Amino acid sequence: MIRSGILNPHVLSLVARVRHTNTLVIADRGFPSWPGLETVDLSLVDDVPTVAQVVSALLVNWTVGRAFMAEEFLKVNPAGSRERIAALLGSAPCEFEPHVQFKLRVPRSVGLIRTGDTTQYANMILESA
């Protein structure tokens, strides 16, 4: 029995299949579903869990080479948002791009983890190192 770290068997299975340079989407509650893309839905209620909480849990045993987010995240959220993302990702750079461009990356991902996050444009695509 697993005693620490990620306990959800569906998340563990999904993350175990992400290889070098593969990507994984961590999405907020409003992100659209993608036909054919494996989705693990962790949403429970508003902001439980958040994108940041899921990413933080993943990074204990997973190395991110870089991340992608919508540039709209920076426009609609409080100042300091970029610094919080940088602190969360450590040395992995985060590239901000138009939301439309961001969504074009989604179908090439191994899967998607949906959260209950209500933060606008909180979605992240993590590229494995």
MONORLIN-V997782 format. One record per residue. RES is the residue in three letters. NEAR is the number of other C-alpha atoms within 10 Angstrom. Layout:
res->[RES RES]
near->[NEAR NEAR]
//
This chain:
res->[MET ILE ARG SER GLY ILE LEU ASN PRO HIS VAL LEU SER LEU VAL ALA ARG VAL ARG HIS THR ASN THR LEU VAL ILE ALA ASP ARG GLY PHE PRO SER TRP PRO GLY LEU GLU THR VAL ASP LEU SER LEU VAL ASP ASP VAL PRO THR VAL ALA GLN VAL VAL SER ALA LEU LEU VAL ASN TRP THR VAL GLY ARG ALA PHE MET ALA GLU GLU PHE LEU LYS VAL ASN PRO ALA GLY SER ARG GLU ARG ILE ALA ALA LEU LEU GLY SER ALA PRO CYS GLU PHE GLU PRO HIS VAL GLN PHE LYS LEU ARG VAL PRO ARG SER VAL GLY LEU ILE ARG THR GLY ASP THR THR GLN TYR ALA ASN MET ILE LEU GLU SER ALA]
near->[4 8 6 6 11 15 11 11 10 15 18 13 10 17 20 10 12 17 12 12 14 17 28 25 25 23 26 25 26 16 16 10 12 12 8 8 14 14 20 16 15 18 18 12 12 14 16 16 19 24 25 19 14 18 18 14 13 17 13 10 11 15 15 24 17 18 21 19 23 22 16 15 20 17 12 12 14 9 10 10 14 15 10 12 17 15 11 15 21 12 11 17 14 19 14 18 15 12 15 9 13 18 17 9 14 18 15 12 18 18 24 25 24 25 28 20 25 17 17 17 21 23 28 26 25 24 21 18 14]
//
